[in-house]
Amino acid sequence: MATGLPDVEASPSEQEGACVEGASIADVLRLLGAGATGAILMALGEGPLRTKSLTEGVPGYAARTIYRYAGKLAELEVIDRDEEPGVPSKVVHSLSDPCGTELYELITRFADSTLTRLPDGRIDAHAWASLGLLADLWEAGLVEELSCEARSPTELARGDHGLSYHQVSRRTGLFRAGGLLGDRQGPGRSRCFELTERTRRKMGLIAAVGRWRGRHVAGGAQEGLTEEEMATVLRAALPLVELPDHRGKCLRLSVGGEEVWAEVEADGSVHSCASQPADPDSHALGTVKDWIAVLLDDETGGLRFEGEEAPLAVCLAALHARLWTPAPF
């Protein structure tokens, strides 16, 4: 997983759409979370629009801002720009097919289950901005580090991102303010940070962006997520599930060569484990593509089960529901 984190002093406008070429998971999230990008996608989802109609359909932004972000989406071949003859000529913007339409569909699905809508149906600007923070959290490797347990700023500063304790402390403060991290008292009265339910639910979006990226940015040559990244998504998402009928069970999920371990606590909650806690009662094996299908489509046909199938089968069905069923925040 990439571990570079933007300078903590950089403003969102300075980070927007960084490194469009290559379009990593974080790049796509940052582009969607900056400026008018998400609103442009939602507007064009209703059909092609001329430039003037597009600017009118995305209120709250200056025309030049809309032009800039439409250009970034065109660079990713998400938007087609067709010039109609005439004096003056008119430019018609539309979602490309399938690249643009698939991105619109996944964003709409995510918005319906997770993002806040205004009374007129538009997505709240702060909700879009949260995706930029998610990009930073993901790119820094903090989702991976916090997927199993809470950690103190001192522990987080020991990561491979090369940031100082002060920089990590400032950034975790921003993530906390944005609702992506919670905090609690750790051992010795130290302050520890942990992933919030809101962040864990956003793992569905990471998987969806991975599928889209694999199909349209990596040209189908890659899955869009590495095995390590897919394992991180699973570790972060599994604690969303409760399995009261399978207390005490040890779960093993294999993503190619990466292993994900979890155990069901006495109260039925599922806890992701950094290492193997016991012999597995239920084991499922699959590729990155297979696991993306589980999270996005509730499709387990590509997996191979060993041991008791029921605990993991029930767990994965419940996980899909938790990721895509609207929840109040």
PLY file of the C-alpha trace (Angstrom):
ply
format ascii 1.0
element vertex 329
property float x
property float y
property float z
element edge 328
property int vertex1
property int vertex2
end_header
0.00 0.00 0.00
1.26 3.47 -0.76
2.28 5.27 2.40
2.94 8.82 1.26
0.77 11.40 3.01
0.25 14.92 1.69
1.89 17.67 3.71
-0.34 18.37 6.71
-0.11 22.08 5.93
-1.47 21.65 2.40
-5.01 22.87 1.86
-7.65 20.72 0.12
-7.37 22.89 -2.98
-3.64 22.15 -3.16
-4.30 18.40 -2.87
-7.26 18.19 -5.25
-6.99 15.68 -8.06
-3.32 15.02 -7.35
-1.63 12.53 -9.66
-4.60 11.97 -11.95
-2.28 10.06 -14.24
-2.23 6.50 -12.91
-5.20 7.23 -10.62
-4.56 5.24 -7.46
-7.41 4.49 -5.06
-6.49 7.61 -3.07
-6.30 9.73 -6.23
-9.83 8.76 -7.24
-11.18 9.38 -3.74
-9.41 12.73 -3.55
-10.78 13.78 -6.93
-14.32 12.83 -5.89
-13.90 14.63 -2.58
-12.58 17.88 -4.01
-14.64 20.73 -5.44
-17.53 20.06 -7.76
-16.45 16.64 -9.07
-19.10 14.54 -7.35
-21.81 17.09 -8.11
-20.83 17.08 -11.81
-21.14 13.30 -11.94
-24.55 13.41 -10.31
-25.75 16.12 -12.72
-24.57 14.24 -15.81
-26.16 11.06 -14.50
-29.47 12.59 -15.57
-28.24 12.91 -19.16
-25.91 14.97 -21.41
-25.70 18.70 -20.72
-24.36 21.68 -22.59
-21.78 23.72 -20.72
-24.21 26.41 -19.58
-26.75 23.84 -18.40
-24.01 21.97 -16.55
-22.92 25.08 -14.65
-26.55 25.78 -13.77
-27.04 22.18 -12.67
-24.17 22.36 -10.19
-25.08 25.29 -7.93
-22.68 26.70 -5.41
-19.60 26.68 -7.63
-18.14 29.25 -10.00
-18.23 28.34 -13.67
-14.42 28.18 -13.86
-14.42 25.64 -11.00
-16.84 23.42 -12.88
-14.75 23.72 -16.06
-11.63 22.69 -14.13
-13.13 19.59 -12.55
-14.92 18.58 -15.74
-11.49 18.71 -17.37
-10.03 16.41 -14.71
-12.84 13.92 -15.28
-12.23 14.14 -19.02
-8.55 13.27 -18.41
-9.73 10.06 -16.73
-12.08 9.48 -19.71
-15.05 9.63 -17.33
-16.61 12.48 -19.34
-16.95 12.85 -23.11
-16.93 16.37 -24.56
-18.60 16.73 -27.96
-18.54 20.04 -29.81
-21.69 20.92 -31.72
-21.20 23.09 -34.84
-22.52 26.62 -34.87
-21.61 30.18 -34.01
-20.72 30.13 -31.25
-20.04 26.41 -31.01
-21.56 24.49 -28.12
-19.91 21.78 -26.05
-22.04 18.90 -24.80
-20.78 16.98 -21.74
-21.87 13.40 -21.11
-20.76 10.40 -19.07
-18.61 8.04 -21.11
-19.84 4.48 -21.41
-18.96 2.29 -19.61
-16.22 4.15 -17.70
-18.28 7.21 -16.68
-21.60 5.43 -16.23
-20.06 2.82 -13.94
-18.38 5.48 -11.79
-21.68 7.35 -11.56
-23.52 4.18 -10.57
-21.07 3.26 -7.82
-21.05 6.81 -6.43
-24.86 6.94 -6.48
-25.05 3.62 -4.67
-22.57 4.77 -2.05
-24.34 8.12 -1.65
-27.70 6.42 -1.13
-26.33 4.25 1.67
-23.84 6.54 3.39
-23.74 10.21 2.34
-26.00 13.00 3.61
-28.49 14.46 1.14
-29.94 17.94 1.34
-33.73 18.49 1.15
-33.47 19.08 -2.63
-31.72 15.72 -3.09
-28.20 17.06 -3.62
-25.28 15.63 -1.68
-24.01 17.87 1.10
-20.64 19.44 0.19
-19.13 18.31 3.51
-20.06 14.73 2.64
-18.07 14.94 -0.60
-15.15 16.51 1.31
-15.05 13.51 3.65
-13.84 11.40 0.72
-10.73 13.57 0.48
-10.00 12.86 4.14
-10.62 9.16 3.52
-8.06 9.31 0.70
-5.46 10.71 3.11
-6.30 8.13 5.78
-6.03 5.29 3.25
-2.88 6.57 1.55
-1.08 7.03 4.88
-1.69 3.38 5.77
-3.71 4.35 8.86
-6.72 2.24 7.85
-4.39 -0.74 7.83
-2.77 0.18 11.16
-6.10 0.80 12.91
-8.11 -2.01 11.33
-7.61 -4.39 14.26
-7.05 -2.21 17.30
-6.78 1.35 18.58
-3.34 2.97 18.65
-1.78 5.99 20.29
-0.22 8.86 18.30
3.19 7.60 19.41
2.49 4.15 17.94
1.09 5.63 14.74
4.16 7.86 14.35
6.31 4.72 14.09
4.74 3.85 10.72
6.49 3.89 7.35
4.98 7.22 6.25
7.98 9.24 7.44
5.90 11.76 9.40
6.88 13.19 12.75
4.83 12.73 15.91
3.64 16.34 15.56
2.48 15.79 11.98
0.67 12.57 12.88
-0.99 14.28 15.84
-2.24 17.13 13.66
-3.54 14.80 10.97
-5.30 12.46 13.39
-6.97 15.54 14.85
-8.33 16.40 11.40
-9.52 12.83 10.86
-11.26 12.90 14.24
-12.95 16.22 13.44
-14.09 14.73 10.12
-15.70 11.72 11.83
-13.24 9.16 10.46
-11.48 8.46 13.76
-12.72 8.20 17.32
-10.61 8.32 20.44
-10.64 6.68 23.83
-8.43 6.23 26.84
-5.81 3.55 26.39
-3.36 1.88 28.78
-1.69 4.26 31.21
-4.32 6.95 30.50
-2.88 7.45 27.02
-5.12 8.70 24.22
-5.74 6.14 21.50
-7.41 6.51 18.10
-9.67 3.98 16.39
-11.65 3.71 13.16
-15.25 4.84 13.46
-18.21 2.88 12.15
-18.54 5.52 9.44
-15.00 4.80 8.21
-15.50 1.03 8.34
-18.65 1.39 6.21
-16.63 3.31 3.63
-14.69 0.12 2.88
-17.50 -0.72 0.47
-16.56 2.39 -1.49
-12.87 1.40 -1.48
-13.80 -1.98 -2.96
-16.08 -0.34 -5.54
-13.40 2.15 -6.60
-10.98 -0.78 -6.83
-13.27 -2.65 -9.22
-13.81 0.49 -11.32
-10.10 1.29 -11.33
-9.22 -2.26 -12.40
-11.62 -2.12 -15.32
-11.00 1.39 -16.59
-7.70 2.75 -15.28
-5.56 -0.38 -15.16
-7.08 -1.51 -18.45
-8.25 -4.81 -17.01
-4.66 -5.91 -16.47
-5.00 -5.58 -12.69
-7.74 -6.12 -10.12
-7.65 -2.48 -8.99
-6.68 -3.48 -5.44
-3.65 -5.47 -4.37
-4.10 -8.55 -2.21
-2.72 -6.56 0.75
-5.19 -3.73 0.15
-8.11 -6.14 -0.17
-7.08 -7.77 3.10
-7.03 -4.33 4.76
-10.55 -3.63 3.48
-11.79 -6.89 4.99
-10.05 -6.37 8.34
-11.47 -2.87 8.61
-15.01 -3.90 7.63
-15.49 -7.15 9.57
-16.13 -5.45 12.97
-19.34 -4.04 11.49
-20.86 -7.51 11.83
-22.39 -9.29 14.81
-22.75 -13.09 14.86
-24.59 -14.00 18.10
-25.21 -17.57 16.86
-21.50 -18.22 16.31
-19.85 -17.02 19.52
-16.29 -18.23 20.03
-15.69 -19.09 16.38
-12.39 -18.29 14.69
-12.67 -17.05 11.10
-9.97 -17.17 8.42
-10.26 -15.29 5.13
-7.55 -15.85 2.51
-7.01 -13.26 -0.23
-4.47 -15.02 -2.42
-1.37 -15.04 -0.23
-2.75 -12.61 2.38
-4.47 -13.87 5.52
-7.24 -12.14 7.46
-8.13 -13.44 10.92
-11.14 -12.65 13.08
-12.89 -14.10 16.08
-16.43 -13.85 17.36
-16.53 -12.48 20.90
-18.81 -13.65 23.69
-21.27 -10.86 22.92
-21.41 -11.87 19.24
-19.29 -8.98 17.95
-16.62 -9.76 15.36
-13.09 -8.65 16.16
-10.36 -8.51 13.50
-7.07 -9.93 14.73
-3.55 -8.90 13.77
-2.40 -12.54 13.95
-3.91 -16.01 14.14
-5.85 -16.29 17.43
-6.73 -20.00 17.22
-7.32 -22.82 14.79
-9.93 -21.65 12.26
-13.46 -23.01 12.49
-14.49 -21.47 9.17
-12.18 -20.66 6.27
-12.91 -19.01 2.90
-10.39 -18.62 0.09
-10.61 -16.40 -2.97
-8.92 -13.90 -5.24
-9.21 -10.12 -5.00
-11.91 -10.29 -7.69
-13.83 -12.91 -5.68
-13.76 -10.81 -2.50
-14.83 -7.65 -4.32
-17.83 -9.61 -5.62
-18.66 -10.61 -2.04
-18.65 -7.02 -0.78
-20.36 -5.40 -3.77
-22.70 -8.08 -5.10
-23.29 -10.42 -2.14
-21.89 -13.13 -4.40
-19.86 -15.88 -2.72
-19.78 -18.31 -5.66
-16.13 -17.59 -6.37
-15.00 -18.53 -2.87
-13.87 -21.94 -1.69
-14.97 -22.83 1.84
-13.22 -25.15 4.27
-14.39 -26.31 7.71
-17.78 -24.98 8.83
-19.24 -22.93 6.02
-22.11 -21.37 8.01
-20.17 -18.93 10.24
-18.43 -17.19 7.33
-21.37 -17.47 4.95
-23.61 -15.72 7.48
-20.86 -13.21 8.29
-20.30 -12.22 4.65
-24.01 -11.81 3.91
-24.35 -9.61 7.00
-21.28 -7.61 5.99
-22.70 -6.84 2.55
-25.92 -5.64 4.17
-24.08 -3.43 6.67
-22.02 -1.79 3.92
-24.96 -0.93 1.67
-27.98 -0.46 3.93
-28.51 3.22 4.86
-27.62 4.00 8.46
-28.21 7.28 10.32
-25.15 9.14 11.61
0 1
1 2
2 3
3 4
4 5
5 6
6 7
7 8
8 9
9 10
10 11
11 12
12 13
13 14
14 15
15 16
16 17
17 18
18 19
19 20
20 21
21 22
22 23
23 24
24 25
25 26
26 27
27 28
28 29
29 30
30 31
31 32
32 33
33 34
34 35
35 36
36 37
37 38
38 39
39 40
40 41
41 42
42 43
43 44
44 45
45 46
46 47
47 48
48 49
49 50
50 51
51 52
52 53
53 54
54 55
55 56
56 57
57 58
58 59
59 60
60 61
61 62
62 63
63 64
64 65
65 66
66 67
67 68
68 69
69 70
70 71
71 72
72 73
73 74
74 75
75 76
76 77
77 78
78 79
79 80
80 81
81 82
82 83
83 84
84 85
85 86
86 87
87 88
88 89
89 90
90 91
91 92
92 93
93 94
94 95
95 96
96 97
97 98
98 99
99 100
100 101
101 102
102 103
103 104
104 105
105 106
106 107
107 108
108 109
109 110
110 111
111 112
112 113
113 114
114 115
115 116
116 117
117 118
118 119
119 120
120 121
121 122
122 123
123 124
124 125
125 126
126 127
127 128
128 129
129 130
130 131
131 132
132 133
133 134
134 135
135 136
136 137
137 138
138 139
139 140
140 141
141 142
142 143
143 144
144 145
145 146
146 147
147 148
148 149
149 150
150 151
151 152
152 153
153 154
154 155
155 156
156 157
157 158
158 159
159 160
160 161
161 162
162 163
163 164
164 165
165 166
166 167
167 168
168 169
169 170
170 171
171 172
172 173
173 174
174 175
175 176
176 177
177 178
178 179
179 180
180 181
181 182
182 183
183 184
184 185
185 186
186 187
187 188
188 189
189 190
190 191
191 192
192 193
193 194
194 195
195 196
196 197
197 198
198 199
199 200
200 201
201 202
202 203
203 204
204 205
205 206
206 207
207 208
208 209
209 210
210 211
211 212
212 213
213 214
214 215
215 216
216 217
217 218
218 219
219 220
220 221
221 222
222 223
223 224
224 225
225 226
226 227
227 228
228 229
229 230
230 231
231 232
232 233
233 234
234 235
235 236
236 237
237 238
238 239
239 240
240 241
241 242
242 243
243 244
244 245
245 246
246 247
247 248
248 249
249 250
250 251
251 252
252 253
253 254
254 255
255 256
256 257
257 258
258 259
259 260
260 261
261 262
262 263
263 264
264 265
265 266
266 267
267 268
268 269
269 270
270 271
271 272
272 273
273 274
274 275
275 276
276 277
277 278
278 279
279 280
280 281
281 282
282 283
283 284
284 285
285 286
286 287
287 288
288 289
289 290
290 291
291 292
292 293
293 294
294 295
295 296
296 297
297 298
298 299
299 300
300 301
301 302
302 303
303 304
304 305
305 306
306 307
307 308
308 309
309 310
310 311
311 312
312 313
313 314
314 315
315 316
316 317
317 318
318 319
319 320
320 321
321 322
322 323
323 324
324 325
325 326
326 327
327 328
